[in-house]
């Protein structure tokens, strides 16, 4: 594993950008300088993140999300991967 998170990551298992190993390690996202805990998906190169809106879910059980544009800075919460 590398020390930099990927350009795009999603926590939806059906997404092509889902990576369970990275999510187990713990990825934090800072959006416009503020740490966010409700990020569903992000893309650094395009400068957006999808944030869950409260506890509301759609008819399929997925959280409702809104797209927010800005500076996206992902980081690993655990400094070293477990080997």
N, C-alpha and C positions, 0 to 999 in steps of 0.2 A: 504494500500500500504506500501511497505517497503522502506527503504532509499537507497537500493542498486539496481541498474538497473539489468535486467536479463542477464544471460550468453550469450544469443543470441537474437537479435532483428532485424527485417526487417521493412522497410517502404512500402513494396509492399503488398497491401490488399489481394492478392491471396496466399501469403506465410503463412505457418503454424506458423511462428514466428512473425507474425504481431500482435501488441497490440495497439489499437487506444488510450486507456486511458494513456498509458505511453508516447506515442508520443505527445499527447496534453500537457502533463506536461512539456515536453522538455527534450530530452536526448542529451547530448553532448558526443563526442568521441574524446579522445586523442590517437593518434597513434604514437608510438615511440617518445613521448614527445611533439608532435605538435597537436594543436587543429585542427580538420578537420570539415568542414561544408558540404562536398560533400559525406558523407557516406550513402550508400544505405542499407547495412546490415553489421553486425559484429558478431563475435564469440570470446569471451574472452578465453575460455578453449582451443580452437584450435589455437588461436593467429593470426587471419586474419580479414580483413575488405574489403568490396567491395566498391570501390570509383568510382563515376560517372566521366566519361572522357569528359570534356567540355560540350557543349550543344548538342552533337550528340546523336541521338536516333536510335533505330533499327526499323524494319518495323512494329512492333507492338506498337510503341510509347514509349517504355521503354528506359531509358537512358543506353547507353553503359557503362559498368563498367569493372574495372580491379581489380583483387584480390591482395592485398598487405599484406605481412606477417610482424609480429612484435609484440610489446607489445601494447595491446588494453586496454584502461582504460575508460570505460563509466562512466558518471556522470549525475546527474540531474541538469538542468539549474535553475529550481525553487527549492529553498531549502525546501519548505514545500508544500504538496498537499493541494488543496482547498477542504474544507469539507463542 
